[in-house]
Amino acid sequence: DMVLSDMVMPAGMDGLDLARQLRERCHDLPIVLMTGYSAAAGAGGEGGFTVLRKPFKLEDLVASLNLGLPKAS
């Protein structure tokens, strides 16, 4: 129903690449990216995705779920 992915992942593809590919296939899929790195957070936000900064509280995660919807162009 939704994707919650870390931005930094091993083996080449990162969370932003994953999010872009998923958004191409499923335009309505809510996607929230999470990271503990500021540079990655900026890249995800510029890519039009909701970014949740680690560490986060459960309330922050819940609030981000509605924000994970695709942004209108």
N, C-alpha and C positions, 0 to 999 in steps of 0.2 A: 504493500500500500504506500510505502514511502522508503526513501533511502537516507540513512545516516552513515556517513563515511568519514574516516579520518582523511586529512589532506595529504599526509606523508605516509607513503606505503612503499614496501620493498619491490624490487624487480621492475623498474622502469615506469610503469603507469602510476600516476598519483591520483589523489581524490578528485582534483579538478578535471583531469582528463576523463576519469570515469563519469563524473557528473555531466560533462559536455556530451559524451557519447550517449548516455542515458536520456538526456534532454532531447537529443535529435530523434531518438526512437519513440519516446513517450513524453510528449510535450506537457502533459498535465501532471506528471509524476512529481510529488513534493520531494525536494532534495535539500538536506541540511548537511553542511560540511563542518567538521570540527578540527581544531588544531591548537597546539600550544606555541606555535611559532608565529610571530607578528608578520613576517614577510609572506608566509602562506596565507594568513588571514586576509591581508590586503589583496592578494591575487584572487582569492575566492570571491571577495566582495566586488572587485572590479569585473569579475566574470558573470556577475548578476545572480550569484547564489548566496543564500543565507549562511553565515559562518558563525559558529559557536566556539568561543575561545575556551580552552581548557586551562585550569580546572573549572568546571561549571557545576552549578547546583541543579538538582532535579527540576526545580521550578523554572530555571533557565532553559532546560531542554524542552519542557512542556510548552513554554512560551514560544520557542523557536519552531515548533511543529507547524503552526499556522503560517509563519513567515517563510517556510520552505517551499511554498507554492511558487510556480513560475511567475516571474515579474513581467508585467505588461510592457510591451515595447512601444 
